[in-house]
Amino acid sequence: MLITSWYARNRLAPTRSDGSWSNPAKGSAVKQPKTKYRLLVASEVPSWYAHNSFIRTGYRPVNGSVRLCVNSLRFIHNETVNICSHLIPAGIALASNGLLHLYFCDRYPTASMVDQLALHVYLTSSVVCFGISSTYHTLLCHSEPCSGLWARLDYVAIILQTVGSFVSGIYVTFYCEPCLQKLYWTMTGALGLLSSIILVSPQFQSSRWRLFRLSTFVATGLSGLLPIIHAAFIYPFAQLNQQAGLGYYLVEGLALITRVIFYAVSEPVARIGAAERKAISNRANRSQT
């Protein structure tokens, strides 16, 4: 009888709205352990959040809290891969920046500060780009204004990284041609600024402007071909390849084009999403029979 009475007072006491349960015997509130997030399907979240029609499950609840968004790093959801694939490279680029500085000082002690900065520009822009991208994917479930803000910052960060790679490349390509360096730096910076303005303008954020936004990425990326083509008329191929790493730029350009194509056609997300919808449909059909 005593056990039953104690259980009714302490375990069947009504819970409070803040997730605690009251103890009438002690007049205090004891916090219950926090439960794990319940991940949602696309139909349970706002349209601005479920912006990719191929991703149907794994959504975090919209919470309006930075702390809760950061806490979601502790479990797997449909942004986990996006967060990790940007956060880890950000850490690698940051560490590489420090290692490059030590190597540069040891190997080339007489190099000027400008020489060192030219090599650090790309890695620094990569740290900023990957850091902002991982933050965007982490805070995506915060709110619509917050998501929109960080999405635009993400676009600008990608432009920044692209321009950063050009700054270093132009420096070593035209090492003995300071006028050409300044010319192409100005051109690249102006294109990057124009693209950033377009990408952060609210009127260009809807899906109808998707291809236009992609075009700004492609135009900024392909602008790097102009100094390479110009240099090909000035220097022999072997010298240009050794001096500026021409082969690496060709690989980078191919990777950029491939990335844009994947983004435009939503691959491989579309293929995975189609398979997921088929599996859900099959399970529903089996449950009805």
N, C-alpha and C positions, 0 to 999 in steps of 0.2 A: 504493500500500500504506500509506504514511504517512497519507494523507488518510482512508482507511478506518479505520485504527486510532484516529485522533483522533476521528472521528465516533462510533465505538462507545464510547469512553471518556466523551465529553462530552455527546453527544446521546441516547444510548440508556441512559444511567445511570438507575437506578430513581428515581422521584420519592418524596418523603417525604410523610408524612401531612399536613403543614402546607402542602402545595402547592408546596414548593420541590423542586429537583432537585439531587442531589449531584454533585460533580465530584471523582472519585477522584484526579485528577492534582494538584489543589490542596488536597484535603481540606476543602473548604468547601461551603456550601450557597448556591445562587443562587436568589433568588425568581423564580418565573415571573410574568408579568403576570397580574393578577387577571381572571378571566373574568366576563362579564356574567351577571347573574341569569338563571336559567331560570324563566320564569313557568309557573305550574301551572294545571291545571284543577280544578274544584270537587271532583272525586272524589279528588284527591291531597292535600287539606288537611283539617284537622279540621272537624267540624260547627259548632263555635262560631265558626270563622273564615268558613266559607262559609254564613253565616246567611241570605243572600238566594238563594232557589232559582232566581231568574231570571238571576243572574250566574254564568256557567259557566266563564269563562276569565280570564286576566290576574292570577292570584293570586301574590303574592310568597311565597316560602317562609317558614315560621315560623322565626325565627332567634334569638330571645331576646336580641337585642343592640340597644341604642338606636342605636349607631353605624351598624349595617347598615340599620336602619329609615330613618335620616336619609339614608344614601347612596342609598337607593332613589328619592330625589327626582330623581336624575339621569337616570332613564329612565321610560318610560311604562308604567303598569300600571292595574289597574282601580280604584285609589283616586286616580289623578292628578288627575282633574277635581274630586273632592271636596276634595282638599288645596288646589288652586289657587283654587277658588271660595270658600274660606274665608280662605286666607292673604292673597290680594290685597286683599279688602275690609278685612281687619284693618289692613293697611298704609295703605289709603286713609282709614279711620276715625282712625287715629293721626295722620296728617298733617293731616286736617281738624280735629282737636282743637286742634292748634297754630295753624293758620290762623284758626280761629274765635276763639281767645284774642286774637290780634293784631288782628283785625277789631273785636272787641268793645271792646277797650281804646281803639282809635282812634275808633270811632263813638260809643261811650257811655262816655266817661271818668269820669262821675260814678256809674255803676252800682255797686251794692253787690256784695260778694263772693258773697252768696247768689244774686243774679241770674246771675252768671257760672257758679257751680257748678251751678245748675239746668239750664243749657244743656249743660254738659259731662258731665252724668250719663249721658245716652243714648249719646253717642259713646264714652265710657269703657267703658260696659258692652258696647258693640258690639266694641271692641277685645278685651276679655276673652273674649267669646263666640266670635268668629271665631278668636281665637288658640287657645283650648282645642279647638275643633272641628277645626282643621287639625292640631293635635297628636294628637288622637284618631285621625284617619284615617292619619296618618303612622305611629303606633305600633301600628296594628291587627294587624300581623303579628308583633309581639314575642312575646306569650304570652297565654294565656287570662286569667290574673289581671290582667295589665296592660291588656288590651283591655277587660275588664269594668269596671275602675276608671275608665278614661278615657271609656268610654261613659256611665257615670253622671255624671261631671263634665261631659260634653257636654250632658246633659239639664239639669243645674243651670245651666249657662251660658246656655242658651236661655231658661230662666225668668228669669235675671238680666237679660238684655237686654230681655225683655218688661216686667218691672217697671221697668227703667230708663227705658223710653219713657213709661211712665205717670207716673213721678215728674216729668219735665219738663212733660208735658201738664197734669197737675193743678196744677202751680205757676202756669202762665200762664193756665189757665182760671179758677181761683179766686184770682187775684192780689190781689183786694181782700177776700177771704174767708178769712183765716188759719185759722179753726176748721174750715171745710170742707176746706181743704188737709190739715190734720193728720188729719182723719177718714178721708179717702180714701187718704192715704199709709199709715195704719195698716192699713186694709182690704187694700190691695194688697200691702203687705209681709207680712201674715199669710198671705194666700193663696199668695204666692210661697214662703214658708218651708214651708207645709204641702205644697205640690206638690213642693218639693225633697226633703223627707223621704220622701215616697212614691216618688219617682224613684230615690233612692239605696238604698232598702231592698232587700236581696237577694231577699226573697220575691216582689217584684213585677217581677223581671227576666226571667222566662220569657216565651215567646211567648203563653201563655194570658192574660197580663195586658197584652198590647199595646194593646187598645182602652181599657183602664182608664188606662194611661199617657197615651194620646192625649187622654182625657177631662180629665185634669189640665191638659194644655196648653191645651185649648179653654176650660176653665173659667177659668183664669188670664187668658187672652187676652180672653174676653168680659167679664170683670169691668171692663174699661176702658170698657164701655158705660154703666155705672151713673153715673159722674160726668158723662159727656157728656149723658145723658138728664136728669140733675138740672140741669145748666147750661142746657139748652134751655128749662126752665121758668123760669129766672131772667133770662136775657138774650135779646134778639131774635136771630134767626138771623144777620143781617148782622154784628152786633157779635161774636157767638160765633165766626163764621167768621174774622173779622179778628183777634180777640183770641187765639184758641186754634188757628186753622188746622183747623177742623172737617173740611173736605174732605180734608185729608191723613190724618186719622185714619180716615175712611171707606175710603180707598184702602188704608191699612195693615191695617185689619180684613179687607178683601176678600183681600189678599195672604196674610194669616195663615190664613184659612179654606182658600184654594186650596192652600197649602203642606201643610196637614194632610191634605187630601183626596188629594193626590199621594202623600204618605207612607203613607197608609192602604191605598191600592190599588196601590202600587208602580209607578205610572206616572211617566215613560215607560219605566222599567227593564223592566217586564213585557213591553211591546211589543217592545223591542229584544231582550230575552232570548228571546222566542218566535221572533223572526226568526233569531236566532243558532242556536237549536236546530234549526230547520228547515234552515238552510244546512249545519250539521254532518251532519244526517241525509241530506241530498241527496248530500253528498260521500262519505259512507260507502256509500250505495247505488251510486253510480257506480263506486267502487273495487271493489265486489263483482261488478259485471257485466263 
